[in-house]
Amino acid sequence: MTDHAIFSRERFAAFRAADRAGPVQMLNLIRLHEQAQYPDGRGGSGAEAFAAYGRISEPVLARLGGRILWRGRFEQMLIGPETERWDACFIAEYPSVDAFAALFRDPVYREAMEHRLAAVKDCRLVRCGASAPGSRFSDA
């Protein structure tokens, strides 16, 4: 596991402290281990472990009002380190900061996290807030 596979308590506390009304969008960029890294040494690929994470966590996400807004396939790095590659790219939306935080208190989601931790080699999780769509970059 790298330093960028899970957030620290301090970053999570800062996330919670920056609560605001309305939904929260989370940009997820995920790089998987070739072989899953389970502490007990069980086998499987990183992709299989991440798929298990998805299957187990999906009902929890839905129950808390979360959803996947966008999912895509990494194709090419235009700006950024040329060596950076992502196996999964998606934007998840949660109805609130509290809904996102509730994931980590849920026992089913905690079971799913075992698979996520075994699967993920590196990731970026970027909190975003929605703005009105438009055609100008300057509206960002």
N, C-alpha and C positions, 0 to 999 in steps of 0.2 A: 504494500500500500504506500502511496506517495503522501506528501503533505497536503495534497489537494484532492483527497477522496472523501473527506467528511469535514463539516465545519466544527470549529472550536466552541466551547461553552461561551466564551467571550463574544464571538461573532453572533451566536444565536441570541444571547442576551441583548446585543445591540439591535438585532433584527426585531426582537419583541418590543424593545423600547421605542422603536421608530414606528409604532402602530399608527394607523390612520384609517379612516372610513373607506370602505370599498374594496374591490377585489385586488389581489396581488398576483402578478404574472411572474413566473420563474423561468428564465432561459436556462436550459440544461444542455451542456455539451459534455458528452461522456466518452471516455476511452476505456476499453475493456482489456483485462488481462487475457492473454491467449488461453491460459489454463486458470481456472478458478482457484482462488487462494483461500480455501476454507481452513480454519485453524485445526480442525480434526483430520486434515489431509485427504478428505474425500475428493473424488475426481470430478471431471466435467470441465467444459470450456467456460470461459468468461461469459460468452454469449448465452450459454445454457443457464448459468447462474443468474444473469440479468433477466432472462425470460421468466425464471422462477420468481424473482423479485416482482416483476410486473404482474404475474398471475395472482400472487398472494396479496399484493398491495392494492390492486384495482378495486375490489369491493370497498375497501376503507376509503380510498380517494373519492369514490362515488357517494358513499354515505356522508362524507364531510362536505359534499358540494363541490369537490374539485373535478377538473376535467383537463384533457389535453386539447389545447387550442390549435396547435400546429405541430406537425411532425415532418421532418425532412431527412434527406440523406446527404452527408458531407460529400462534396465533390472536389473542391479545390480551395487552397488558401491563397487569397489575393493580397491581403495585408496581414502580416503576422508571421510568426516563425514558420518557415517552410516545413519543418519537421513535425509540426502539430497536425494531428489527424484525429477525427472524432468518429466513433462508431455509432453514436446515437445523438441526434439533435432534436430537441423538442421544446415547446413552451407549455408549461402547465399553469393552470389558473386555479386559485383558491379564493373562496368568497371573502376571506379576511386573513389577517395575520394570525388570529386565534385559530382559524381552521387549519392553517398550515402547521402551527405548533401542536395542534391536537393529534396530528399524525404520530408524533413521537411518544405520546402517552398511550396509544392504542396497542394492546398486546399482539394483535394480528399483524400490525405494521412492524412491530419490533421483530417478529419472526421473519418478515420479508426483508428487513434490514440485514439479517445474517447473509442473505444471498447477494444483496447489493454490495456489501463490504467485500465479499469474496470475488465479485465480478469486476468492480471498478478499479482501474489502475490510476486514472486521473480524471478530473472533471472540473467544470466551471459551473457554478450555480449563481446566477445573476438575478437579483430581485429587480423587477421593473414595475412601473405603474403605467396603465394604459393612457393614451392621449387620443384625441380625435384623429381619425385618418385624414390624410391630405396628400397633395401632390408636390409639396415643397419640402426640401430637406431642412430649411430654416425653421420649420414649425416644430422641430424635435424638442 
